[in-house]
Amino acid sequence: MSKLDELLVDVATLVESGQSNQMSLTVVTGGAVITGRLAPEAVWRQRVSEVLADSARLGEFSAVFTAMTRRDGPPAYLHFHMARILQGTVGIPETGGMYRVSIADVSAWTMGDFSYSDH
């Protein structure tokens, strides 16, 4: 998007201020469809840090995510928790992942997430 969607920025700002991870959202970015729940950046960073810390090979990267820098102004990114990339009738990964998406790169969005069915 050449101009940020003010409504989407307002949603991201509300998620950040409430420290909630209950807002479900689906976005189209770079041709990919990502669906899941938004989380405040601090919560997202903490969870990514925990996952990395538990890894024998990636543990050293954990600290990068716990070093939070203060940002002024509205959020520039959406932080998805328990998210999936939609691929046909399948969500990848099945268990959900942690995605960070630039609000400037979102070309379309809708409230709610999509579930999957074999029917």
PyMOL commands that place a pseudoatom at each C-alpha (Angstrom):
pseudoatom trace, name=CA, resn=MET, resi=1, chain=A, elem=C, hetatm=0, pos=[0.000, 0.000, 0.000]
pseudoatom trace, name=CA, resn=SER, resi=2, chain=A, elem=C, hetatm=0, pos=[1.323, 3.420, -0.853]
pseudoatom trace, name=CA, resn=LYS, resi=3, chain=A, elem=C, hetatm=0, pos=[-0.743, 5.025, 1.929]
pseudoatom trace, name=CA, resn=LEU, resi=4, chain=A, elem=C, hetatm=0, pos=[-1.199, 3.219, 5.221]
pseudoatom trace, name=CA, resn=ASP, resi=5, chain=A, elem=C, hetatm=0, pos=[-4.703, 2.014, 5.952]
pseudoatom trace, name=CA, resn=GLU, resi=6, chain=A, elem=C, hetatm=0, pos=[-5.621, 4.179, 8.955]
pseudoatom trace, name=CA, resn=LEU, resi=7, chain=A, elem=C, hetatm=0, pos=[-8.242, 1.699, 10.155]
pseudoatom trace, name=CA, resn=LEU, resi=8, chain=A, elem=C, hetatm=0, pos=[-5.718, -1.140, 10.185]
pseudoatom trace, name=CA, resn=VAL, resi=9, chain=A, elem=C, hetatm=0, pos=[-3.236, 1.102, 12.044]
pseudoatom trace, name=CA, resn=ASP, resi=10, chain=A, elem=C, hetatm=0, pos=[-5.997, 1.854, 14.590]
pseudoatom trace, name=CA, resn=VAL, resi=11, chain=A, elem=C, hetatm=0, pos=[-6.614, -1.892, 15.084]
pseudoatom trace, name=CA, resn=ALA, resi=12, chain=A, elem=C, hetatm=0, pos=[-2.880, -2.504, 15.582]
pseudoatom trace, name=CA, resn=THR, resi=13, chain=A, elem=C, hetatm=0, pos=[-2.666, 0.428, 18.013]
pseudoatom trace, name=CA, resn=LEU, resi=14, chain=A, elem=C, hetatm=0, pos=[-5.559, -0.971, 20.061]
pseudoatom trace, name=CA, resn=VAL, resi=15, chain=A, elem=C, hetatm=0, pos=[-3.918, -4.407, 20.209]
pseudoatom trace, name=CA, resn=GLU, resi=16, chain=A, elem=C, hetatm=0, pos=[-0.668, -2.781, 21.356]
pseudoatom trace, name=CA, resn=SER, resi=17, chain=A, elem=C, hetatm=0, pos=[-2.356, -0.678, 24.037]
pseudoatom trace, name=CA, resn=GLY, resi=18, chain=A, elem=C, hetatm=0, pos=[-4.489, -3.490, 25.430]
pseudoatom trace, name=CA, resn=GLN, resi=19, chain=A, elem=C, hetatm=0, pos=[-1.744, -6.122, 25.564]
pseudoatom trace, name=CA, resn=SER, resi=20, chain=A, elem=C, hetatm=0, pos=[-4.303, -8.598, 24.203]
pseudoatom trace, name=CA, resn=ASN, resi=21, chain=A, elem=C, hetatm=0, pos=[-3.786, -11.449, 21.739]
pseudoatom trace, name=CA, resn=GLN, resi=22, chain=A, elem=C, hetatm=0, pos=[-7.452, -12.152, 21.045]
pseudoatom trace, name=CA, resn=MET, resi=23, chain=A, elem=C, hetatm=0, pos=[-7.978, -10.086, 17.835]
pseudoatom trace, name=CA, resn=SER, resi=24, chain=A, elem=C, hetatm=0, pos=[-8.279, -12.435, 14.863]
pseudoatom trace, name=CA, resn=LEU, resi=25, chain=A, elem=C, hetatm=0, pos=[-7.249, -11.028, 11.505]
pseudoatom trace, name=CA, resn=THR, resi=26, chain=A, elem=C, hetatm=0, pos=[-6.558, -12.244, 7.973]
pseudoatom trace, name=CA, resn=VAL, resi=27, chain=A, elem=C, hetatm=0, pos=[-4.289, -10.243, 5.655]
pseudoatom trace, name=CA, resn=VAL, resi=28, chain=A, elem=C, hetatm=0, pos=[-3.024, -10.434, 2.095]
pseudoatom trace, name=CA, resn=THR, resi=29, chain=A, elem=C, hetatm=0, pos=[0.618, -9.426, 1.816]
pseudoatom trace, name=CA, resn=GLY, resi=30, chain=A, elem=C, hetatm=0, pos=[3.005, -10.073, -1.043]
pseudoatom trace, name=CA, resn=GLY, resi=31, chain=A, elem=C, hetatm=0, pos=[0.525, -12.523, -2.569]
pseudoatom trace, name=CA, resn=ALA, resi=32, chain=A, elem=C, hetatm=0, pos=[0.338, -14.624, 0.609]
pseudoatom trace, name=CA, resn=VAL, resi=33, chain=A, elem=C, hetatm=0, pos=[-2.736, -14.921, 2.800]
pseudoatom trace, name=CA, resn=ILE, resi=34, chain=A, elem=C, hetatm=0, pos=[-1.917, -15.011, 6.526]
pseudoatom trace, name=CA, resn=THR, resi=35, chain=A, elem=C, hetatm=0, pos=[-4.594, -15.695, 9.106]
pseudoatom trace, name=CA, resn=GLY, resi=36, chain=A, elem=C, hetatm=0, pos=[-4.341, -15.759, 12.887]
pseudoatom trace, name=CA, resn=ARG, resi=37, chain=A, elem=C, hetatm=0, pos=[-4.447, -13.685, 16.054]
pseudoatom trace, name=CA, resn=LEU, resi=38, chain=A, elem=C, hetatm=0, pos=[-2.656, -10.404, 16.563]
pseudoatom trace, name=CA, resn=ALA, resi=39, chain=A, elem=C, hetatm=0, pos=[-0.442, -9.983, 19.596]
pseudoatom trace, name=CA, resn=PRO, resi=40, chain=A, elem=C, hetatm=0, pos=[1.263, -6.918, 21.044]
pseudoatom trace, name=CA, resn=GLU, resi=41, chain=A, elem=C, hetatm=0, pos=[4.867, -6.703, 19.882]
pseudoatom trace, name=CA, resn=ALA, resi=42, chain=A, elem=C, hetatm=0, pos=[6.264, -7.235, 23.396]
pseudoatom trace, name=CA, resn=VAL, resi=43, chain=A, elem=C, hetatm=0, pos=[4.206, -10.424, 23.851]
pseudoatom trace, name=CA, resn=TRP, resi=44, chain=A, elem=C, hetatm=0, pos=[5.195, -11.654, 20.380]
pseudoatom trace, name=CA, resn=ARG, resi=45, chain=A, elem=C, hetatm=0, pos=[8.895, -10.968, 21.009]
pseudoatom trace, name=CA, resn=GLN, resi=46, chain=A, elem=C, hetatm=0, pos=[8.778, -12.774, 24.357]
pseudoatom trace, name=CA, resn=ARG, resi=47, chain=A, elem=C, hetatm=0, pos=[7.182, -15.866, 22.818]
pseudoatom trace, name=CA, resn=VAL, resi=48, chain=A, elem=C, hetatm=0, pos=[9.669, -15.979, 19.932]
pseudoatom trace, name=CA, resn=SER, resi=49, chain=A, elem=C, hetatm=0, pos=[12.496, -15.579, 22.455]
pseudoatom trace, name=CA, resn=GLU, resi=50, chain=A, elem=C, hetatm=0, pos=[11.171, -18.510, 24.516]
pseudoatom trace, name=CA, resn=VAL, resi=51, chain=A, elem=C, hetatm=0, pos=[10.955, -20.760, 21.457]
pseudoatom trace, name=CA, resn=LEU, resi=52, chain=A, elem=C, hetatm=0, pos=[14.501, -19.872, 20.405]
pseudoatom trace, name=CA, resn=ALA, resi=53, chain=A, elem=C, hetatm=0, pos=[15.866, -20.296, 23.946]
pseudoatom trace, name=CA, resn=ASP, resi=54, chain=A, elem=C, hetatm=0, pos=[14.535, -23.870, 23.958]
pseudoatom trace, name=CA, resn=SER, resi=55, chain=A, elem=C, hetatm=0, pos=[16.440, -24.701, 20.771]
pseudoatom trace, name=CA, resn=ALA, resi=56, chain=A, elem=C, hetatm=0, pos=[19.917, -26.199, 21.009]
pseudoatom trace, name=CA, resn=ARG, resi=57, chain=A, elem=C, hetatm=0, pos=[20.885, -24.695, 17.643]
pseudoatom trace, name=CA, resn=LEU, resi=58, chain=A, elem=C, hetatm=0, pos=[19.129, -21.306, 17.821]
pseudoatom trace, name=CA, resn=GLY, resi=59, chain=A, elem=C, hetatm=0, pos=[19.314, -20.409, 21.518]
pseudoatom trace, name=CA, resn=GLU, resi=60, chain=A, elem=C, hetatm=0, pos=[21.895, -17.683, 20.941]
pseudoatom trace, name=CA, resn=PHE, resi=61, chain=A, elem=C, hetatm=0, pos=[19.329, -15.653, 18.947]
pseudoatom trace, name=CA, resn=SER, resi=62, chain=A, elem=C, hetatm=0, pos=[16.901, -15.513, 21.860]
pseudoatom trace, name=CA, resn=ALA, resi=63, chain=A, elem=C, hetatm=0, pos=[18.347, -12.309, 23.316]
pseudoatom trace, name=CA, resn=VAL, resi=64, chain=A, elem=C, hetatm=0, pos=[17.756, -10.385, 20.083]
pseudoatom trace, name=CA, resn=PHE, resi=65, chain=A, elem=C, hetatm=0, pos=[14.017, -10.684, 20.640]
pseudoatom trace, name=CA, resn=THR, resi=66, chain=A, elem=C, hetatm=0, pos=[14.052, -9.689, 24.305]
pseudoatom trace, name=CA, resn=ALA, resi=67, chain=A, elem=C, hetatm=0, pos=[15.952, -6.447, 23.624]
pseudoatom trace, name=CA, resn=MET, resi=68, chain=A, elem=C, hetatm=0, pos=[12.937, -4.179, 23.147]
pseudoatom trace, name=CA, resn=THR, resi=69, chain=A, elem=C, hetatm=0, pos=[13.501, -0.718, 21.720]
pseudoatom trace, name=CA, resn=ARG, resi=70, chain=A, elem=C, hetatm=0, pos=[11.043, 2.083, 22.408]
pseudoatom trace, name=CA, resn=ARG, resi=71, chain=A, elem=C, hetatm=0, pos=[9.202, 3.287, 19.341]
pseudoatom trace, name=CA, resn=ASP, resi=72, chain=A, elem=C, hetatm=0, pos=[7.279, 6.506, 19.008]
pseudoatom trace, name=CA, resn=GLY, resi=73, chain=A, elem=C, hetatm=0, pos=[4.238, 6.798, 16.795]
pseudoatom trace, name=CA, resn=PRO, resi=74, chain=A, elem=C, hetatm=0, pos=[1.773, 4.213, 15.578]
pseudoatom trace, name=CA, resn=PRO, resi=75, chain=A, elem=C, hetatm=0, pos=[2.737, 0.566, 15.041]
pseudoatom trace, name=CA, resn=ALA, resi=76, chain=A, elem=C, hetatm=0, pos=[4.421, -0.211, 11.724]
pseudoatom trace, name=CA, resn=TYR, resi=77, chain=A, elem=C, hetatm=0, pos=[4.008, -4.000, 11.979]
pseudoatom trace, name=CA, resn=LEU, resi=78, chain=A, elem=C, hetatm=0, pos=[1.355, -6.573, 12.748]
pseudoatom trace, name=CA, resn=HIS, resi=79, chain=A, elem=C, hetatm=0, pos=[2.550, -9.375, 15.018]
pseudoatom trace, name=CA, resn=PHE, resi=80, chain=A, elem=C, hetatm=0, pos=[0.681, -12.631, 14.417]
pseudoatom trace, name=CA, resn=HIS, resi=81, chain=A, elem=C, hetatm=0, pos=[0.524, -15.372, 17.034]
pseudoatom trace, name=CA, resn=MET, resi=82, chain=A, elem=C, hetatm=0, pos=[-0.901, -18.805, 16.198]
pseudoatom trace, name=CA, resn=ALA, resi=83, chain=A, elem=C, hetatm=0, pos=[-0.991, -17.815, 12.525]
pseudoatom trace, name=CA, resn=ARG, resi=84, chain=A, elem=C, hetatm=0, pos=[-1.017, -19.832, 9.345]
pseudoatom trace, name=CA, resn=ILE, resi=85, chain=A, elem=C, hetatm=0, pos=[-0.248, -19.119, 5.705]
pseudoatom trace, name=CA, resn=LEU, resi=86, chain=A, elem=C, hetatm=0, pos=[-3.188, -20.310, 3.619]
pseudoatom trace, name=CA, resn=GLN, resi=87, chain=A, elem=C, hetatm=0, pos=[-2.263, -22.748, 0.861]
pseudoatom trace, name=CA, resn=GLY, resi=88, chain=A, elem=C, hetatm=0, pos=[-5.387, -24.129, -0.798]
pseudoatom trace, name=CA, resn=THR, resi=89, chain=A, elem=C, hetatm=0, pos=[-7.356, -25.930, 1.917]
pseudoatom trace, name=CA, resn=VAL, resi=90, chain=A, elem=C, hetatm=0, pos=[-4.325, -26.228, 4.208]
pseudoatom trace, name=CA, resn=GLY, resi=91, chain=A, elem=C, hetatm=0, pos=[-2.834, -23.852, 6.751]
pseudoatom trace, name=CA, resn=ILE, resi=92, chain=A, elem=C, hetatm=0, pos=[0.952, -23.882, 7.072]
pseudoatom trace, name=CA, resn=PRO, resi=93, chain=A, elem=C, hetatm=0, pos=[2.095, -24.711, 9.700]
pseudoatom trace, name=CA, resn=GLU, resi=94, chain=A, elem=C, hetatm=0, pos=[-0.865, -26.694, 11.019]
pseudoatom trace, name=CA, resn=THR, resi=95, chain=A, elem=C, hetatm=0, pos=[-0.118, -25.684, 14.612]
pseudoatom trace, name=CA, resn=GLY, resi=96, chain=A, elem=C, hetatm=0, pos=[0.316, -21.995, 13.816]
pseudoatom trace, name=CA, resn=GLY, resi=97, chain=A, elem=C, hetatm=0, pos=[3.380, -19.817, 13.705]
pseudoatom trace, name=CA, resn=MET, resi=98, chain=A, elem=C, hetatm=0, pos=[4.692, -16.401, 14.649]
pseudoatom trace, name=CA, resn=TYR, resi=99, chain=A, elem=C, hetatm=0, pos=[4.671, -13.903, 11.780]
pseudoatom trace, name=CA, resn=ARG, resi=100, chain=A, elem=C, hetatm=0, pos=[5.612, -10.213, 11.602]
pseudoatom trace, name=CA, resn=VAL, resi=101, chain=A, elem=C, hetatm=0, pos=[4.035, -8.322, 8.710]
pseudoatom trace, name=CA, resn=SER, resi=102, chain=A, elem=C, hetatm=0, pos=[4.639, -4.713, 7.701]
pseudoatom trace, name=CA, resn=ILE, resi=103, chain=A, elem=C, hetatm=0, pos=[1.369, -2.788, 7.727]
pseudoatom trace, name=CA, resn=ALA, resi=104, chain=A, elem=C, hetatm=0, pos=[2.630, -0.942, 4.638]
pseudoatom trace, name=CA, resn=ASP, resi=105, chain=A, elem=C, hetatm=0, pos=[2.744, -4.269, 2.757]
pseudoatom trace, name=CA, resn=VAL, resi=106, chain=A, elem=C, hetatm=0, pos=[-0.846, -5.305, 3.519]
pseudoatom trace, name=CA, resn=SER, resi=107, chain=A, elem=C, hetatm=0, pos=[-2.967, -5.026, 0.362]
pseudoatom trace, name=CA, resn=ALA, resi=108, chain=A, elem=C, hetatm=0, pos=[-6.208, -6.419, 1.823]
pseudoatom trace, name=CA, resn=TRP, resi=109, chain=A, elem=C, hetatm=0, pos=[-7.514, -7.569, 5.203]
pseudoatom trace, name=CA, resn=THR, resi=110, chain=A, elem=C, hetatm=0, pos=[-10.587, -8.800, 7.017]
pseudoatom trace, name=CA, resn=MET, resi=111, chain=A, elem=C, hetatm=0, pos=[-11.532, -9.351, 10.632]
pseudoatom trace, name=CA, resn=GLY, resi=112, chain=A, elem=C, hetatm=0, pos=[-11.454, -12.953, 11.795]
pseudoatom trace, name=CA, resn=ASP, resi=113, chain=A, elem=C, hetatm=0, pos=[-9.368, -15.931, 10.838]
pseudoatom trace, name=CA, resn=PHE, resi=114, chain=A, elem=C, hetatm=0, pos=[-10.127, -18.827, 8.554]
pseudoatom trace, name=CA, resn=SER, resi=115, chain=A, elem=C, hetatm=0, pos=[-10.509, -22.387, 9.702]
pseudoatom trace, name=CA, resn=TYR, resi=116, chain=A, elem=C, hetatm=0, pos=[-9.946, -25.467, 7.579]
pseudoatom trace, name=CA, resn=SER, resi=117, chain=A, elem=C, hetatm=0, pos=[-12.139, -28.351, 6.577]
pseudoatom trace, name=CA, resn=ASP, resi=118, chain=A, elem=C, hetatm=0, pos=[-11.804, -31.448, 4.426]
pseudoatom trace, name=CA, resn=HIS, resi=119, chain=A, elem=C, hetatm=0, pos=[-15.470, -31.185, 3.423]
for i in range(1, 119): cmd.bond("trace and resi %d" % i, "trace and resi %d" % (i + 1))
show_as sticks, trace
zoom trace
